[in-house]
Amino acid sequence: MERRNDVGTASTVHGRIAELRTIAQLVASPAAGLRAVLVVGEPGIGKSTLLEAGVGLAHENSLLTLTMRGSLAGGQRSFGGLVDLLRPLAEEDFAGLPEPQRFALNVALGRTPAEAQAGAVGPREIAAGLLAVLRRLGPALIVVDDLPWLDLATLDALRFALRRIGEGRLRILASRRTSGAIEEPASYKAADDVLPAGTFQTLALGPVDRTTIKDLLLERHQLQLPVAVLSGVVKQTGGNPFWALEIGAALAQTPELDGYLPIPPTLSSLVANRLAKLPAEVVEALLVVAALPQPTPALAVRALQAEVARPEAAIDDAVASGVVTAEGSHLRPAHPLLGSAALDGLTAERRRSLYRRLAETVTDPEQRARHLVRAVETGPDSETAAAVDAGVAVAEGRGALASAAELAELAVGFTAPEDHDDLRRRRLAAARLTHRIGDMARAVRLARDVSDGADVDTTRRALALLVEATYWTEGRQAAQAVLRPHLTGPAADEHLRAVALSLAADYGDGLDTPRPELVRLALASFDRVGADADAVALCSALRYEVGVSLDSGQGIPEQVVVRIASLQGRAANQASWARLSVVLGFWRKAVDDLDGSRDALNAAIAQAQAEGDDAVLPTLFSHLAITECWAGDLTAGRRAVADGLRLTAPGGVAPLTIYAADGMLRVLTGDLDGARALIAEQRAGGRETIQPQGDIFYEHVLGLAALLDGDPEDARTRLLHAYRLAQDADILEPGRRQRLEPDLGQALVATGHLDAAVELAAEQRELGERMLRPTLIGIAHRLDGSVLAARDDLDGAITALRQAVAAHEQSPLRLELGRSLLALGDAYRRRRAKSEAQPVLQAAVELFTTAGAAPFAAQAQAELDRVQRSRTGDVLTATETTVAELVAGGLSNREVAEQLVTSVRTVEGHLGSIYRKLGVRSRTELARRLAPGRT
C-alpha cells in the first residue's frame, strides 16, 4: 500500500514522518559545507528503510547519490567500501587529479595493479584523491548503511576527506546499530569519529506504535489481527518493525489463532526458527552470502558448487524466500539478522569448513587471508601464516596500512616459536607497519620483540623504528638508552654501528658527544660498509653533514647534496620531511637564497597536499613563513603561519619553527604584547626541553620586541643570551640562528657596547665576503656606521652606511635594506644634510609600509617628520596633514593608526605636534580649523 507523505516522497515508511522531515531538510538544504544525519537504533528498528527513503528524496531533489554498505563478513577487501562508493563514477571523474592521487585511487579501486609501482601508494594519497573527487562532484548525498562495518581503510579515507571538504555541498546520511543480537565488529570504535563533530545530528529511532505495526502487517502480509493479538505482538516486539513483520509472517501461516499467540521469546530465536524451516540449499546460499562481503552472483555460485547440486537455483530460491536480496550486481542478506543467525547456528567445525571453502574460492590474497584466519582455530599454522603474509603484501600495496599492520600481527600469531627466522621477519614487518600508521606504543613492543636475540641484520633493520618510537613514547633519554649498547659496547657489526651513529646524530648519544663528531664517525663507518650501506640511514647522516656544514658557516656542500640525490632513489619508505626536495627548502633560506627556498617549499607543499600528507605540512608552512618574513612579505608570512597552525592535528603539537615565525611576525607587525604572550604560553608548555634550540628563537623574538619598545638594555641581555646559546651549539651561520645579529648589534650600540658591536661586524664581514653574501656584508657596514655615528664620526658613518645600502640593494632581505636606509637617513639628519636625508627616509618609510613592518615604519616616519619639521617650522608635514584631516573627519587615534599602518603612540605624537603648530587644544578646535574656508 503505497502512500505519499507530507515530505513529498513516495514511500512505504510508516510511523517515521518526523524523521523523514529531518532527512528531507538535510537533502534540500542549500547551505555550503558538510551536513550529516546519523540514524541510530537497534537491529530491525528501520534504519535501512529510512536510508532508502533518503535516496528517494535525493533523486526528487536531483541530488547525485552515492552509496556504500558495511559488511559483517570477515573477508573484507581493503577499500571495499570505497569501491562501492565510487563504482558509479566514470573514468573522466578521475581525470585531471594530481598523479599521486589518480594512481593511488586506481590502485585502491582495483583498476591498476598495485605491483605496477611498488611502494608508490599510501593511505594519504588515496584519502586525498577521495577528497578531490568529492569536491568535484558538486552537490551530492553519500548514503552509508552500517557505518561501523565499513573496512578500516575506507573508514580512514572517509575520515580524512570529510574533515577537509570545505565549502562543497556534501550531505551524509549514515546508520549505526546501537545494540542487539549482532556482535559489533572490531572496527566499531574506529568509526566513532568519522563524521566530524558539529557537522551532524543524531536521529535516534525508537519503537513504533500499534497503529504503525497494524499498517505494516496489513501491507506486507495482508494480515489483520484481533486487537488483543496485535497488542501482544507490540508488547513482545517492543515496537520493533522487523520483529513484528517476522512474527506476522509466522502468524500468517497459522490457520486459527483462537487467542493463542505463538511468539518466540527473542528475536534471535524467531529468526532461527524461520531459518530452520528453509530448505538446506537456501540456508547454504544464505551462509555464503553472509560470510562474503557483498559477493557477486558468480562468486556465490563458485562457493556453492561443492555443497549444492544446483548453485544458481539455490541462490534464486534464497531470493524468492526473502532471505537474500539482489542489489545491483551484488547479493546481501535481506537483513543483517538473517545472515548473523545463519552463521551463529553453525557448529565450530562447520564454520571453519565454510571459511576454508571461501578461502579457496576468492582470488584476492587479502580476502583469502582473512577467511583462513577464521578457518583456523588457534595455534601455529604455517600455511595460514604464509597466506596472511601474502595478504599483508597486497594490503600494503593498496595503501591500506592499518589493515596490513593488523594482518601482520596475525601472521606473527600463526608462526611457531621454533621458526626463529620467520618469527623475526614477521615481527619486523608488524613493527614497521605499526610504526607507519603512527601507533608508536605498539611499534615499541613489536620492535623490542624483534630485537630480543635477533641477528645483527634484523637488529639493524629494527633499530631506527625502535629508537624513533621510543623517543615519541618515552622521551629522548629512553631513545638514547636504546642506542647506547650499540655505541659503547664491544666492537659491534660495522653496519649496525653506522646506523646507530647516524641515529645518535639526531637523538644524541647521551654522552654529550658533539653532533659534528657523531656525523663524522657515522660517515666513516658507512664508508667501511661500502655499497651495501642502508640507504635511508646513510641519507640521514648526509643530511646531518649538510647541517653541520651550514652551522659552521661553510654553506651547503653541493657534492653532499648530489650524493643524497643519488641515494634517495633507492631509499625505500623515505619520510616525506626527509626528502631532498623538502630539506633544500629549509637549507636555502639559511644562505639567503630566498627565491630558491620559496620555490622548493611551495613545490613540497603542493606535493604533500597531492599525497594527503598532512603531517609534514605544518613544518613546511612554518619554514615558508620564515622565508617570507625574511623576504619582507609579512602578509604572506602571516598567511603561511595561519595555514600551518590550521593544519596542526587537533590536540597535536605544532613544530617549534611555526611559533618562532609567528612570534617574529607579530613583533614586526607591531603586536609586541601578542608575541610576548605567545612565547610565555610555549614556555609554560616546556617545549624548549624537547627542542633546546627553542630558547634561541624565543630570546631573539623577545629581544627584538624590547628593542622596538625602547628598552635596549633588556634587548641586549636577551639577544646576547641567544647569541651565546647558538655559539655553545656551534652554530655560526646567521641563517641558522634566526638572523639575530642585526638586532644584537643595534642593542650593543644603543647601550654603549661599541667594541662588541665592532667585533660582531667583523664576524659578519668575514662570513659575507667568504661566501659572497651581500646581506651579511651590508649588516657589517651598517654596524660599523652605527658605531662611527655613536662616536660622532658622522662622515665616516655616512660612508659606511652608504656601503650598507649598496650591499642591501643586492640582498633579497628587503627589511635589511630598509633598516640601512633608516640608519643612513638618521646620520644625514644629524649632519644637517636635510636634502639628502629626506629622500632616503622617504624610501625607508615606503619600504617598511609596503612590507607591513609597522614599528620600523613608525621609526622611519618619525625621523622623516623631524627632518621636515626642522625645514618648515610650524608648517604641518605631509604625515601630520594626513593625521589632522583624519582626526578632523571623526576617526579615533586607533582608527587613524590602523589606516596609516602605524602605532597609536605614533599618532598621539603627531597629534601633539599638530596641536602645537596650529595652536589648538582639542579635536573639536582642530575640526573647526580645518573646516572648508578656513586656513
Secondary structure, DSSP 8 states (H G I E B T S, - for coil): --EE-TTS-EE---S-HHHHHHHHHHHH---SSEEEEEEEESTTSSHHHHHHHHHHHHHHTT-EEEEEE----S---TTHHHHHHHTTS-GGGTTTS-HHHHHHHHHHTTSS-GGGGTT---HHHHHHHHHHHHHHS-SEEEEEESGGGS-HHHHHHHHHHHTS-TTS-EEEEEEEE-SSSS---GGGGGGTTSS-TTSEEEEE-----HHHHHHHHHHHH-----HHHHHHHHHHHTT-HHHHHHHHHHHHT-S--TT-----SSHHHHHHHHHHTS-HHHHHHHHHHHHSSS--HHHHHHHHTTT-S-HHHHHHHHHHTTSEEEETTEEEESSHHHHHHHHHTS-HHHHHHHHHHHHHH---HHHHHHHHHHH--SS--HHHHHHHHHHHHHHHHTT-HHHHHHHHHHHHHTS-TT-HHHHHHHHHHHHHHHHHTT-HHHHHHHHHHHHTT--HHHHHHHHHHHHHHHHHHH-HHHHHHHHHHHHHSSS--HHHHHHHHHHHHHH--SS---HHHHHHHHHHHHHHHGGGS-HHHHHHHHHHHHHHHHHTT----HHHHHHHHHHHTT-TT--GGGSHHHHHHHHHHHTT-HHHHHHHHHHHHHHHHHHT-GGGHHHHHHHHHHHHHHHT-HHHHHHHHHHHHHHS-TT----HHHHHHHHHHHHHTT-HHHHHHHHHHHHHTTHHHHSTTHHHHHHHHHHHHHHHTT-HHHHHHHHHHHHHHHHHTT---GGGTTT-HHHHHHHHHHTT-HHHHHHHHHHHHHHHHHHT-HHHHHHHHHHHHHHHHHTT-HHHHHHHHHHHHHHHTT-S-HHHHHHHHHHHHHHHHHTT-HHHHHHHHHHHHHHHHHHT-HHHHHHHHHHHHHHHHHHHTTS--HHHHHHHHHHHTT--HHHHHHHHTS-HHHHHHHHHHHHHHHT--SHHHHHHHTSTT--
